[in-house]
Amino acid sequence: MARVVIGLSGGVDSSVAAWLLKEQGYDVVGLFMINWHDTTGTLEGDCPWHDDRVFAELVARKLDIPLHVVDLSADYRTRVVEYMFAEYERGRTPNPDVLCNREIKFDVFLREAFKLGADYVATGHYCRKEVETLADGRVIYRLLAGTDPNKDQSYFLCQLSQEQLRYALFPVGGLLKPEVRRIAAEQGLATARRKDSQGICFVGKVDLPTFLQQKLAAKRGNVHEILPSWPKFRRDVTLPAPDVVPTDEELAALTAPWRYTVRDGKKIGEHNGAHFYTIGQRKGLGIGGRKESLFILATDTAQNVIYVGEGDAHPGLWRPALHIAPGEIHWVNPARALGVGGDARFRVRIRYRQPLQGARLLIRPAGAYLLFDEPQRGITPGQFAAWYDGDELVGSGVISE
């Protein structure tokens, strides 16, 4: 009988996943992770894992499976939180949930599961896995979107490797969320009505500036408004036709972000540190009296300046393309990898829950370029772009600019 170690988080999804695995005849072992102790900046004022552990214990008892507890907080701080601090300090916006899955749930956790004799590890993610044997005999593990379009979490797993996927099981990936809730209620699981967790993976809901001030000092700076009439917005951006191969210079021009100086707009307020803000952000500026909301267009952490624009339609929020540095291109399915000179169409998202967007992916010596069919709002350095072919998440990369 194959042994599956499941990450019991204290939520309904992992609880039902554990029940499904038992029904399928696996030898199921629960493992609860403690990944964070500090309460700095948390809105609940308490570490959420205390309650999570109680619910995990209740579920394990109900399902009659053993539950082990492991403290991975040192690894989590080093490999996820320190990365967050470093990225924000550079004026970039990381995605800690993607990092948490790559570095903790399917790496450090996987090693702990092997200590418990695991053949597989399982989580409550809404995604699916398929195994494909190629003509040359290679076995490929394909990552597919979850069946529930409202809960698909494949994006958060966009950095997983073949070795990580090899051992992964996603029992609830083929279910809709209401079905998961129904099963939990029918089986009398304590998590049946528990709300889904929100905020940073394992940290919880936080006041981000307060959380970041653990490492990044507050520093007063100026807010400058860029008007929609800024002359450089009038540049003519024309994407190449599908049968046209753009030059490297054309690709660099298409993906270049808007770059402002203080002379391009007037000062309208002050802020507490440019590294606390992110492109596209609407809340937290404290500047009112406008017909429409102000949005962050750019941050300059070197000069400690924030550039803003009024209204969701402001041209500074929209761009036609993005760039990914060579070392940041990751192929979840290596059989689909494009070499330098490669050119293919995919559907892409640049943030969780964003509807998939049509785009052209081109690989050049300077990295990957994604040219979108329609301009995209809030392309943000540090975030992940993930590209799909149908339901399959084929690859991803960190947006460099």
C-alpha positions as CSV (number, residue, x, y, z in Angstrom):
1,M,0.0,0.0,0.0
2,A,1.5,3.3,-1.1
3,R,2.0,5.9,1.7
4,V,0.9,9.5,1.1
5,V,1.9,12.2,3.5
6,I,-0.6,15.1,3.2
7,G,0.0,18.6,4.3
8,L,-2.9,19.1,6.7
9,S,-3.3,22.8,7.0
10,G,-6.4,23.1,9.1
11,G,-8.5,24.1,6.0
12,V,-11.4,22.4,4.3
13,D,-9.5,21.6,1.1
14,S,-6.7,19.6,2.6
15,S,-9.2,17.9,5.0
16,V,-11.3,16.6,2.1
17,A,-8.1,15.7,0.2
18,A,-7.1,13.4,3.1
19,W,-10.5,11.8,3.2
20,L,-10.4,11.2,-0.6
21,L,-7.0,9.5,-0.3
22,K,-8.2,7.2,2.4
23,E,-11.2,6.3,0.2
24,Q,-8.8,5.5,-2.6
25,G,-6.9,3.0,-0.4
26,Y,-3.7,4.9,0.4
27,D,-1.9,4.7,3.7
28,V,-2.5,8.4,4.7
29,V,-0.3,10.3,7.2
30,G,-1.0,13.9,8.1
31,L,1.8,16.5,8.5
32,F,1.2,19.9,9.9
33,M,3.8,22.6,9.2
34,I,4.6,25.5,11.5
35,N,6.2,28.1,9.2
36,W,5.8,31.4,11.0
37,H,5.9,32.6,14.6
38,D,6.2,36.4,14.4
39,T,3.0,38.4,14.8
40,T,4.5,41.7,13.5
41,G,2.1,43.4,11.1
42,T,-0.5,40.6,11.3
43,L,-4.1,42.0,11.4
44,E,-5.4,39.3,13.7
45,G,-2.7,40.1,16.2
46,D,-2.0,36.3,16.6
47,C,-0.2,33.6,14.7
48,P,-2.9,31.9,12.6
49,W,-1.2,28.5,12.9
50,H,-2.4,28.0,16.5
51,D,-6.0,27.7,15.4
52,D,-5.0,25.8,12.2
53,R,-3.2,23.2,14.2
54,V,-6.3,22.6,16.4
55,F,-8.5,22.0,13.3
56,A,-5.8,19.8,11.7
57,E,-5.8,17.7,14.9
58,L,-9.6,17.4,14.8
59,V,-9.6,16.3,11.2
60,A,-6.9,13.7,11.7
61,R,-8.7,12.3,14.7
62,K,-12.0,12.1,12.7
63,L,-10.2,10.3,9.8
64,D,-8.2,8.1,12.1
65,I,-4.9,9.0,10.6
66,P,-1.6,9.9,12.4
67,L,-0.7,13.6,12.5
68,H,2.9,14.8,12.8
69,V,4.0,18.4,13.4
70,V,7.2,19.9,12.0
71,D,8.6,23.4,12.5
72,L,9.9,24.7,9.2
73,S,10.0,28.4,10.2
74,A,13.8,28.8,9.8
75,D,13.6,27.6,6.2
76,Y,10.5,29.7,5.5
77,R,12.2,32.9,6.8
78,T,15.3,32.3,4.8
79,R,13.8,31.1,1.6
80,V,10.6,33.0,1.4
81,V,10.4,36.0,3.7
82,E,14.0,37.2,3.2
83,Y,13.4,36.9,-0.5
84,M,10.3,39.1,0.0
85,F,12.2,41.7,1.9
86,A,15.0,41.8,-0.8
87,E,12.6,42.1,-3.7
88,Y,10.6,45.0,-2.1
89,E,13.9,46.7,-1.2
90,R,14.7,46.6,-5.0
91,G,11.3,48.1,-5.8
92,R,9.9,44.8,-7.1
93,T,6.8,43.0,-6.0
94,P,7.4,39.3,-5.2
95,N,4.7,36.5,-5.0
96,P,5.4,34.7,-1.7
97,D,2.8,32.0,-2.4
98,V,4.6,30.9,-5.6
99,L,7.9,30.8,-3.6
100,C,6.3,29.0,-0.7
101,N,5.2,26.2,-3.0
102,R,8.5,25.9,-4.8
103,E,10.8,26.3,-1.7
104,I,8.7,24.9,1.2
105,K,5.7,22.8,0.4
106,F,7.3,20.8,-2.4
107,D,10.9,20.9,-1.2
108,V,11.5,21.1,2.5
109,F,8.1,19.5,3.3
110,L,8.9,16.8,0.7
111,R,12.1,15.9,2.5
112,E,10.2,15.7,5.8
113,A,7.6,13.5,4.2
114,F,10.3,11.1,3.0
115,K,11.5,10.8,6.6
116,L,8.0,9.5,7.3
117,G,8.2,6.9,4.5
118,A,6.2,8.8,1.9
119,D,5.8,7.5,-1.6
120,Y,3.9,10.6,-2.5
121,V,3.0,14.0,-1.0
122,A,-0.5,15.6,-1.3
123,T,-1.9,19.0,-0.9
124,G,-5.4,20.6,-1.1
125,H,-4.5,22.6,-4.2
126,Y,-7.1,23.0,-7.0
127,C,-5.0,21.7,-9.9
128,R,-4.4,18.4,-11.6
129,K,-1.5,16.2,-12.7
130,E,-1.2,14.0,-15.7
131,V,1.5,11.5,-16.6
132,E,2.6,11.3,-20.2
133,T,5.1,8.9,-21.7
134,L,6.8,10.4,-24.8
135,A,7.8,8.4,-27.9
136,D,11.5,8.4,-26.7
137,G,10.4,6.8,-23.4
138,R,10.7,9.9,-21.3
139,V,8.0,10.3,-18.6
140,I,6.6,13.9,-18.3
141,Y,4.5,15.1,-15.4
142,R,2.0,17.7,-16.8
143,L,0.5,20.3,-14.5
144,L,-3.1,21.1,-15.4
145,A,-5.6,23.7,-14.2
146,G,-8.1,22.7,-11.6
147,T,-11.6,21.8,-12.8
148,D,-13.2,24.7,-10.8
149,P,-12.4,27.8,-12.8
150,N,-13.1,30.0,-9.8
151,K,-10.6,28.1,-7.6
152,D,-7.9,27.0,-10.1
153,Q,-4.6,27.4,-8.2
154,S,-2.2,26.1,-10.9
155,Y,-0.7,29.6,-11.1
156,F,0.7,29.2,-7.6
157,L,2.6,26.0,-8.7
158,C,4.1,27.6,-11.8
159,Q,7.6,27.1,-10.6
160,L,7.5,23.4,-9.7
161,S,10.0,21.1,-11.3
162,Q,9.5,17.7,-12.8
163,E,11.1,16.1,-9.8
164,Q,8.6,17.9,-7.5
165,L,5.6,17.0,-9.6
166,R,6.7,13.4,-9.8
167,Y,5.8,12.9,-6.1
168,A,2.8,15.3,-6.0
169,L,-0.9,14.4,-5.7
170,F,-3.8,16.8,-5.9
171,P,-6.9,14.9,-4.7
172,V,-9.4,17.9,-4.9
173,G,-8.2,19.2,-8.3
174,G,-11.1,17.6,-10.2
175,L,-13.8,18.9,-7.8
176,L,-15.7,22.1,-7.5
177,K,-15.4,24.0,-4.3
178,P,-19.1,23.5,-3.3
179,E,-18.5,19.7,-3.7
180,V,-15.6,19.9,-1.4
181,R,-17.7,21.8,1.2
182,R,-20.5,19.2,0.8
183,I,-18.1,16.2,1.3
184,A,-16.6,17.9,4.4
185,A,-20.1,18.4,5.8
186,E,-21.3,14.9,5.0
187,Q,-18.2,13.4,6.6
188,G,-18.5,15.6,9.7
189,L,-15.1,17.3,9.3
190,A,-14.6,20.2,11.6
191,T,-13.3,22.3,8.8
192,A,-16.6,22.1,6.7
193,R,-17.6,25.7,7.4
194,R,-14.2,27.2,8.0
195,K,-13.4,30.2,5.9
196,D,-10.6,30.0,3.4
197,S,-7.2,31.5,4.5
198,Q,-6.2,34.8,3.1
199,G,-3.0,36.9,3.0
200,I,0.6,35.8,2.7
201,C,1.1,32.0,2.7
202,F,1.5,30.9,6.4
203,V,1.8,34.4,7.7
204,G,-1.8,35.4,7.2
205,K,-3.4,38.8,6.6
206,V,-0.9,41.5,7.2
207,D,-0.5,45.3,7.0
208,L,2.2,45.1,4.4
209,P,4.1,48.3,5.3
210,T,4.2,47.3,9.0
211,F,5.3,43.8,8.1
212,L,8.0,45.1,5.8
213,Q,9.3,47.5,8.4
214,Q,10.8,44.5,10.2
215,K,13.7,45.0,7.7
216,L,12.9,48.0,5.6
217,A,13.0,51.4,7.3
218,A,10.2,54.0,6.6
219,K,11.6,57.0,4.7
220,R,9.6,60.1,3.7
221,G,9.5,60.8,0.0
222,N,7.5,62.6,-2.6
223,V,4.5,61.5,-4.7
224,H,4.5,63.0,-8.2
225,E,1.5,62.9,-10.5
226,I,2.0,62.0,-14.2
227,L,-0.8,63.4,-16.4
228,P,-2.2,61.3,-19.3
229,S,-1.0,64.0,-21.6
230,W,2.7,63.2,-20.9
231,P,4.2,63.4,-24.4
232,K,6.0,60.0,-24.3
233,F,2.6,58.2,-23.9
234,R,2.0,59.2,-27.5
235,R,4.6,56.8,-28.8
236,D,3.2,54.6,-31.5
237,V,3.3,51.0,-30.3
238,T,2.5,48.5,-33.0
239,L,2.9,44.8,-32.4
240,P,4.5,42.8,-35.2
241,A,2.2,40.6,-37.3
242,P,2.3,36.9,-36.4
243,D,4.3,36.1,-39.5
244,V,6.9,38.8,-38.8
245,V,10.0,38.1,-36.8
246,P,10.8,41.2,-34.7
247,T,14.4,42.3,-34.1
248,D,15.9,42.2,-30.7
249,E,15.8,46.0,-30.7
250,E,12.1,46.0,-31.5
251,L,11.4,43.5,-28.7
252,A,13.4,45.6,-26.2
253,A,11.5,48.7,-27.2
254,L,8.1,47.0,-26.9
255,T,8.8,45.6,-23.4
256,A,10.5,48.8,-22.0
257,P,8.5,50.1,-19.0
258,W,7.5,53.8,-18.7
259,R,10.3,55.7,-17.0
260,Y,9.6,59.0,-15.3
261,T,11.7,61.7,-13.6
262,V,10.4,64.2,-11.1
263,R,10.4,66.8,-13.9
264,D,7.7,64.8,-15.7
265,G,5.0,65.5,-13.1
266,K,4.3,67.7,-10.1
267,K,4.5,66.8,-6.5
268,I,1.0,66.2,-4.9
269,G,1.9,64.6,-1.6
270,E,4.3,62.5,0.4
271,H,4.7,58.8,1.3
272,N,6.6,56.7,3.9
273,G,8.9,54.7,1.6
274,A,8.8,53.8,-2.1
275,H,9.6,50.2,-1.3
276,F,6.2,49.8,0.4
277,Y,4.2,50.3,-2.8
278,T,3.6,48.4,-5.9
279,I,2.6,49.2,-9.5
280,G,-1.2,49.3,-10.0
281,Q,-1.8,49.8,-6.2
282,R,-4.8,52.0,-5.5
283,K,-5.1,52.0,-1.7
284,G,-2.8,53.4,0.9
285,L,-1.7,56.8,-0.6
286,G,-3.9,58.9,1.6
287,I,-4.5,61.5,-1.2
288,G,-8.1,62.3,-1.7
289,G,-10.3,64.9,-3.4
290,R,-10.1,63.3,-6.9
291,K,-12.8,62.4,-9.3
292,E,-11.2,59.0,-9.9
293,S,-8.8,57.0,-7.7
294,L,-5.0,57.5,-8.0
295,F,-3.0,54.5,-9.0
296,I,0.7,53.8,-8.6
297,L,2.4,53.9,-12.1
298,A,6.0,53.4,-11.0
299,T,8.2,53.4,-7.9
300,D,11.8,54.7,-7.8
301,T,13.4,53.2,-4.7
302,A,16.8,54.8,-5.5
303,Q,15.3,58.3,-5.4
304,N,12.5,57.3,-3.0
305,V,9.8,58.7,-5.4
306,I,6.4,57.3,-6.3
307,Y,4.7,58.2,-9.5
308,V,0.9,58.1,-9.7
309,G,-1.9,58.7,-12.3
310,E,-5.6,59.3,-12.0
311,G,-8.1,56.7,-13.2
312,D,-8.0,53.1,-14.3
313,A,-7.7,54.1,-17.9
314,H,-4.5,56.1,-17.3
315,P,-2.0,55.1,-20.1
316,G,0.8,54.7,-17.6
317,L,-1.0,51.6,-16.2
318,W,-1.0,49.8,-19.6
319,R,1.7,48.1,-21.5
320,P,1.8,45.8,-24.6
321,A,4.6,43.4,-23.6
322,L,6.9,42.2,-20.9
323,H,10.4,40.7,-20.5
324,I,11.8,37.8,-18.5
325,A,15.6,37.5,-18.0
326,P,17.3,34.3,-19.3
327,G,17.9,32.8,-15.9
328,E,14.3,33.3,-14.8
329,I,12.6,31.2,-17.6
330,H,11.2,28.0,-16.2
331,W,9.6,25.2,-18.2
332,V,7.2,23.1,-16.0
333,N,7.0,20.8,-19.0
334,P,10.5,20.5,-20.4
335,A,9.3,18.7,-23.5
336,R,7.6,21.9,-24.5
337,A,10.7,24.1,-23.9
338,L,11.6,26.6,-26.7
339,G,15.2,27.3,-27.5
340,V,16.7,30.6,-28.6
341,G,14.8,31.7,-31.7
342,G,11.7,29.9,-30.6
343,D,8.3,31.6,-31.2
344,A,4.9,30.2,-30.1
345,R,1.5,31.3,-29.0
346,F,0.2,30.7,-25.5
347,R,-2.5,32.0,-23.1
348,V,-0.9,33.9,-20.2
349,R,-1.7,35.3,-16.8
350,I,0.5,37.7,-14.9
351,R,-1.3,37.4,-11.6
352,Y,-3.6,34.9,-9.8
353,R,-7.2,34.9,-10.9
354,Q,-6.5,37.1,-14.0
355,P,-8.4,35.7,-17.0
356,L,-6.0,34.1,-19.5
357,Q,-4.7,36.5,-22.1
358,G,-3.6,35.7,-25.7
359,A,0.1,36.3,-26.2
360,R,3.1,35.4,-28.3
361,L,6.2,34.1,-26.5
362,L,9.6,34.7,-28.2
363,I,12.9,33.4,-26.9
364,R,16.0,35.4,-27.6
365,P,19.6,35.5,-26.1
366,A,18.4,38.3,-23.9
367,G,15.6,36.3,-22.4
368,A,11.9,35.7,-23.1
369,Y,9.4,38.3,-24.5
370,L,5.7,38.1,-24.1
371,L,3.8,40.2,-26.6
372,F,0.1,40.4,-25.7
373,D,-2.8,40.6,-28.1
374,E,-4.3,43.4,-25.9
375,P,-2.3,45.8,-23.6
376,Q,-2.1,44.6,-20.0
377,R,-2.7,46.6,-16.9
378,G,-0.2,46.7,-14.1
379,I,2.7,44.6,-15.4
380,T,4.8,44.4,-12.3
381,P,8.5,43.4,-12.0
382,G,9.0,40.5,-9.5
383,Q,5.6,38.9,-10.3
384,F,5.3,35.7,-12.2
385,A,4.0,35.3,-15.8
386,A,2.7,31.8,-16.4
387,W,1.8,30.5,-19.9
388,Y,-0.7,27.8,-20.7
389,D,-1.7,25.6,-23.7
390,G,-5.3,24.7,-23.1
391,D,-5.5,23.4,-19.5
392,E,-1.7,22.7,-19.2
393,L,0.6,25.2,-17.4
394,V,3.6,24.8,-19.7
395,G,6.1,27.3,-18.2
396,S,6.6,30.5,-16.2
397,G,9.1,33.2,-15.4
398,V,9.8,36.2,-13.2
399,I,8.8,39.5,-14.9
400,S,12.0,41.6,-15.0
401,E,10.4,44.7,-16.5
